[in-house]
Amino acid sequence: MSSPFHPRPAHTYLLSSPLLGLLSPIHSLLLHLRGPPQPLPPSGHGHGPIRVVCISDTHTQRWEDVPDGDLLIHAGDLSNDGSVREIQEAVDWLKSLPHRQKVVVCGNHDSFFDWRSRRLEDKEPRGGDGGGVGERDGLGEDKDIGEVRLSASTMTASIHSLEDYDYERDINRIDWGDIHYLQHSSVTLTFPPSSSTSTSTTSTPSTPSTTKPRTLTIYGAPQIPSLVPFGPEHAFTYPPHHDAWSSTVPPSTDILITHTPPAYHRDLSPVFSAGCPFLLSEIWRVRPALHVFGHVHAAYGIEPVFWDEAQRAWERLCERRRVWLPAQGKRTSGIMMYITGILRDLVDVQGWVDAVRVVVYGVVGVVWARVWGGENRGCGWMVNAACMYRNSGRLGNEPVVVEL
């Protein structure tokens, strides 16, 4: 069985679902023709757009020429082995960059941030009781790094930190400098008008002024679905059938940063989706102006989202034709996958109705933007910012720049 994180040949996509294989380039073209989303209100007098630079999955390496901007976002996997040493080296590089505001979340390779996945050399006794480095203190399990530890990590690490876990103490073992580290948490950044400086606050400023500063509320979370049996060294994993997202993102969020992609967007879709459908549902509820993620190196890129009937129809098509479905125990491959896909497309009336919706509503969106001169307000961007080029071991995907 091919890894869910590797792209398949073009003919595999076409034979697995001829309907989606033919519709996918049409859908992409219509998204492009609709023009760029304008997710936030227009900039006020004296304040231009906020330039956001997005990177992810650098895995101890450094991009030599990161574009300048107002805000730098790193969406996880700073390291390979998850040690304090590797993470600190990556953070030191980020601190050296000129961006005035920087926000980071961790990824599954940054195991230091999840106590249950942390390397033994980086563990400290918890609770001051003299317990050994390898004890399972808060979990009540044995000391071995084996099936018990893997089960505990994958079942619970995605939701909340352990109640008796001194989160602040451990996070402060990293010298963050001016970087905001988010782990199931938010920060509100203020960008003063006509100024290259910005500040962070815990709430949106309310002081009126002639030229008001702009604020962005950013929420970050690290959890990923374990589509394959990850080892215990991988942080914040959860079973793919488990809902680790519902009602976790504050509704005031302007920018969402996760390590995993949502389902059916920059995740090797259609058919072979490596994203999380529960995250997708949460994004529909919040509808952030920008969602930055990584994890699936081969799905690098940027995609506009319009939160309309065309998008809903496209996602329904992808959901019904998803081949890699470990949550339901379905793993189809080979000739049977092709036969099943072709027969399903022939008899799926609802699928053809949704395909028509994708095209019709997409064309309506193009006419609205290009002919009538309408604005794409209330929309957003999804960015897979993985800098690692597939599984080559080298950085080959350029940082993505978005202006809000």
C-alpha positions in Angstrom: 0.0 0.0 0.0 1.4 3.4 -1.0 1.9 6.0 1.7 -1.0 8.4 2.0 1.6 11.2 2.0 3.0 10.3 -1.5 1.3 11.5 -4.7 0.0 8.9 -7.1 0.5 8.9 -10.9 -2.1 10.9 -12.9 -3.7 7.8 -14.4 -4.4 6.5 -10.9 -6.4 9.6 -10.0 -8.3 9.3 -13.3 -9.1 5.6 -13.0 -10.0 5.7 -9.3 -12.7 8.3 -10.2 -13.1 9.4 -13.8 -15.6 12.0 -12.7 -13.3 13.6 -10.3 -10.3 13.1 -12.5 -12.0 15.2 -15.3 -13.7 17.7 -13.0 -10.6 18.5 -10.9 -8.8 20.7 -13.6 -12.1 22.4 -14.4 -12.6 23.2 -10.7 -9.0 24.5 -10.4 -9.5 26.7 -13.5 -12.7 28.2 -12.2 -11.0 29.0 -8.8 -8.3 30.8 -10.7 -10.6 32.7 -12.9 -12.7 34.0 -9.9 -9.7 36.1 -8.9 -8.1 36.5 -5.4 -10.3 36.5 -2.3 -10.5 39.6 -0.3 -11.0 38.1 3.1 -10.7 41.2 5.3 -12.2 44.7 5.1 -10.2 47.2 3.0 -7.2 48.7 4.6 -7.9 52.1 6.2 -6.3 55.4 5.4 -2.5 55.2 6.1 -2.4 51.4 6.3 -1.6 49.1 3.5 -2.2 45.3 3.4 -0.4 43.1 5.9 2.2 40.9 4.2 2.2 37.4 5.7 5.1 35.0 4.9 4.3 31.3 5.4 6.8 28.5 5.8 6.6 25.0 7.3 8.4 21.6 7.4 11.9 22.9 7.3 13.2 19.9 9.3 16.4 21.6 10.7 17.2 23.2 7.4 17.2 26.9 6.6 15.7 28.7 3.6 18.4 31.1 2.5 16.2 34.0 1.2 13.0 34.3 3.1 10.8 37.1 1.7 10.4 40.2 3.9 7.0 40.8 5.4 5.0 42.0 8.4 4.3 38.6 9.8 6.2 35.3 9.5 4.4 32.0 10.2 6.0 28.6 10.7 3.4 25.8 10.7 5.5 23.0 12.3 8.2 20.4 11.9 11.1 22.7 12.7 13.2 19.6 13.6 13.8 16.0 12.7 14.4 14.2 16.0 12.3 16.6 18.2 15.2 17.4 20.6 15.6 20.6 22.4 18.9 21.1 20.6 17.4 20.8 17.1 14.4 22.9 18.0 16.5 25.7 19.5 18.7 25.8 16.4 15.6 26.3 14.2 14.2 28.9 16.6 17.5 30.8 16.6 17.4 30.9 12.8 13.8 32.2 12.9 14.8 34.9 15.5 17.5 36.1 13.1 15.0 36.9 10.4 13.9 40.6 10.1 10.1 40.1 10.4 8.8 42.1 13.3 6.1 39.5 14.2 6.7 35.7 14.1 4.3 32.9 15.1 5.2 29.2 15.4 3.3 26.0 16.0 5.0 22.6 16.3 4.5 19.5 14.2 4.6 15.8 14.8 8.4 15.8 14.5 8.8 18.4 17.2 8.3 15.8 19.9 9.7 17.9 22.7 6.5 19.8 23.0 4.4 16.7 23.8 5.7 15.2 27.0 4.5 11.8 26.1 6.6 11.8 22.9 9.7 13.5 24.2 13.1 12.1 23.9 14.4 10.6 27.1 17.5 12.9 27.1 15.1 16.0 27.2 12.8 14.7 30.0 13.0 16.0 33.5 11.4 14.4 36.6 7.9 15.8 37.0 6.3 16.9 40.3 9.6 17.1 42.1 9.2 13.6 43.5 12.5 12.3 42.2 10.8 10.2 39.6 13.1 8.9 36.9 13.3 10.4 33.5 11.3 7.6 31.9 8.4 7.4 34.3 4.8 7.7 33.0 3.8 9.9 36.0 0.6 11.6 34.8 -0.6 8.7 32.7 -0.5 5.9 35.2 1.1 3.6 32.7 4.3 1.7 32.9 7.8 3.1 32.1 8.4 1.2 28.8 8.3 3.0 25.5 6.0 0.6 23.8 2.4 -0.1 22.9 1.1 1.6 26.1 2.9 4.8 25.4 1.8 4.9 21.8 -1.8 4.3 22.7 -1.7 7.1 25.3 -0.1 9.5 23.0 -2.4 8.9 20.0 -5.6 8.9 22.1 -5.1 12.0 24.2 -2.2 14.2 23.1 -4.2 15.9 20.5 -6.8 17.5 22.8 -5.3 19.1 25.8 -2.0 19.0 27.8 -2.0 16.8 30.8 -3.7 18.5 33.8 -0.7 18.1 36.0 1.8 19.1 33.3 3.8 22.3 33.9 3.4 23.6 30.3 4.9 27.0 30.9 8.1 25.6 32.5 8.8 23.3 29.6 8.0 25.8 26.9 10.4 28.2 28.6 13.2 25.8 28.1 13.3 27.1 24.5 14.7 30.7 24.2 11.9 32.1 21.9 13.1 35.7 21.9 10.4 37.7 20.0 8.6 34.6 18.6 5.0 33.8 19.7 4.7 30.0 20.2 1.1 28.7 20.0 -0.2 25.3 21.3 -4.0 25.3 21.5 -3.7 29.0 22.1 -4.2 32.4 20.5 -2.4 35.7 20.2 -3.7 39.0 18.9 -1.2 41.1 17.0 -1.6 44.8 16.3 -0.1 46.4 13.2 0.0 50.2 13.6 -0.8 52.3 10.5 2.1 53.5 8.4 4.6 51.8 10.7 6.8 48.8 10.4 6.4 48.0 14.1 3.7 46.0 15.7 2.7 44.8 19.1 0.9 41.8 20.6 -2.0 42.0 23.0 -4.4 39.6 24.7 -7.5 41.5 23.3 -8.3 43.7 20.4 -7.5 47.4 21.2 -10.6 49.6 21.6 -9.0 53.1 21.7 -10.3 55.1 18.8 -8.0 57.0 16.5 -8.1 58.8 13.2 -6.1 56.0 11.5 -6.9 52.9 13.5 -4.3 50.1 13.8 -5.1 46.7 12.3 -5.3 43.6 14.4 -5.1 40.0 13.5 -6.1 37.2 15.9 -4.1 34.0 15.3 -4.9 30.6 16.7 -2.4 27.6 16.5 -2.8 23.9 17.2 -0.4 21.0 16.4 -2.5 17.8 16.3 -2.5 15.5 13.3 -4.4 12.3 12.4 -2.3 9.2 12.4 -3.2 7.8 8.9 -0.3 5.4 9.3 0.9 3.7 12.5 3.2 6.5 13.8 5.8 5.6 16.4 5.7 7.0 19.9 8.3 9.6 19.0 5.6 11.5 16.9 3.9 14.2 18.8 0.2 15.1 19.1 -1.2 12.3 17.0 -4.8 11.1 17.2 -6.8 8.2 15.5 -8.3 9.5 12.2 -11.8 8.6 13.3 -11.5 10.8 16.4 -12.8 14.3 16.4 -10.0 16.4 17.8 -11.3 19.7 16.4 -14.9 20.5 17.0 -15.4 23.8 18.9 -11.7 24.2 19.6 -10.9 27.3 17.4 -12.2 30.6 18.7 -14.7 32.2 16.3 -12.8 35.5 16.3 -9.8 33.8 14.6 -8.4 35.6 11.5 -5.5 33.3 10.9 -5.5 29.6 11.7 -2.2 27.7 11.9 -2.3 23.9 12.1 0.2 21.3 11.1 -2.2 19.0 9.4 -4.2 20.1 6.3 -8.0 19.9 6.3 -9.5 17.3 4.1 -9.8 17.9 0.4 -7.7 21.1 0.3 -3.9 20.9 -0.5 -3.8 17.3 0.9 -3.3 15.3 -2.3 -7.0 15.3 -3.0 -9.1 14.3 -4.9 -9.6 10.6 -4.0 -6.4 10.2 -2.0 -6.9 12.7 0.9 -4.4 12.9 3.7 -6.2 15.8 5.5 -8.7 15.8 8.4 -12.4 16.1 7.7 -13.1 17.2 11.3 -10.7 20.1 10.9 -12.5 21.0 7.6 -15.8 21.1 9.5 -14.3 23.4 12.1 -12.9 25.7 9.4 -16.4 26.0 7.9 -17.7 27.1 11.3 -14.9 29.7 11.8 -14.0 30.7 8.2 -10.7 32.3 8.9 -9.2 34.7 6.4 -6.0 32.5 6.1 -5.3 28.9 7.1 -1.6 27.9 7.1 -0.5 24.3 7.4 2.1 21.8 6.1 2.8 18.1 6.9 1.9 16.8 3.4 5.0 18.0 1.5 3.8 16.9 -1.9 0.6 19.0 -1.6 2.5 22.3 -1.3 0.7 25.3 -2.7 -2.0 28.0 -2.2 -5.7 27.7 -2.8 -8.5 30.2 -2.6 -11.7 29.2 -0.7 -15.1 30.9 -1.2 -17.3 29.1 1.3 -20.0 28.7 -1.3 -22.1 25.9 -2.9 -19.4 25.1 -5.4 -17.0 24.4 -2.6 -19.5 22.3 -0.6 -20.3 20.2 -3.7 -16.6 19.7 -4.4 -16.0 18.5 -0.9 -19.0 16.2 -0.9 -17.7 14.6 -4.1 -14.2 14.1 -2.6 -15.7 12.7 0.6 -17.7 10.0 -1.1 -14.8 8.9 -3.3 -12.0 9.0 -0.7 -10.0 5.8 -1.1 -7.7 6.0 1.9 -10.2 5.6 4.7 -8.4 4.0 7.7 -11.1 5.4 10.0 -13.6 3.1 8.4 -11.2 0.3 7.8 -11.4 0.6 4.0 -8.2 0.3 2.0 -8.9 -0.5 -1.6 -6.1 -0.9 -4.1 -5.2 -2.3 -7.6 -7.7 -3.3 -10.3 -10.6 -3.5 -7.9 -10.1 0.1 -6.9 -10.4 1.1 -10.6 -13.4 -1.0 -11.3 -15.2 0.2 -8.2 -14.4 3.8 -9.0 -15.7 3.6 -12.6 -18.9 1.7 -11.7 -19.6 4.1 -8.8 -19.2 7.2 -11.0 -21.6 5.6 -13.6 -24.4 5.0 -11.1 -23.9 7.9 -8.6 -26.7 10.3 -9.6 -26.0 12.6 -6.6 -22.3 12.7 -7.7 -23.3 14.0 -11.2 -25.6 16.6 -9.6 -22.7 17.8 -7.4 -20.4 17.9 -10.4 -22.9 20.2 -12.2 -23.1 22.3 -9.1 -19.3 22.7 -9.0 -19.3 23.9 -12.6 -22.4 26.1 -12.5 -21.7 27.9 -9.2 -18.1 28.2 -10.3 -19.1 29.9 -13.5 -21.5 32.2 -11.6 -18.6 33.2 -9.4 -16.4 34.0 -12.4 -19.2 36.1 -13.9 -19.7 37.9 -10.6 -16.0 38.8 -10.3 -15.0 39.3 -13.9 -18.1 40.6 -15.7 -20.2 42.3 -13.0 -17.1 43.6 -11.1 -18.2 42.1 -7.8 -15.7 41.6 -4.9 -14.8 38.3 -3.4 -15.5 39.4 0.2 -15.7 37.0 3.2 -13.5 34.5 1.4 -10.0 33.2 2.3 -6.8 31.4 1.5 -5.6 27.9 2.4 -1.8 27.6 2.2 0.2 24.4 2.4 3.6 26.0 3.2 5.7 22.8 3.4 9.2 23.9 2.3 10.5 20.3 2.1 10.3 19.1 -1.5 8.3 15.8 -1.1 10.6 13.3 0.7 13.8 14.5 -1.0 15.4 15.6 2.2 16.0 19.1 0.8 14.1 22.4 0.8 12.6 23.0 -2.6 9.3 24.7 -2.1 9.5 28.5 -1.7 7.9 30.4 1.1 4.3 31.5 0.3 3.4 35.2 0.6 -0.2 36.3 1.2 -1.4 39.9 1.6 -4.3 40.5 3.8 
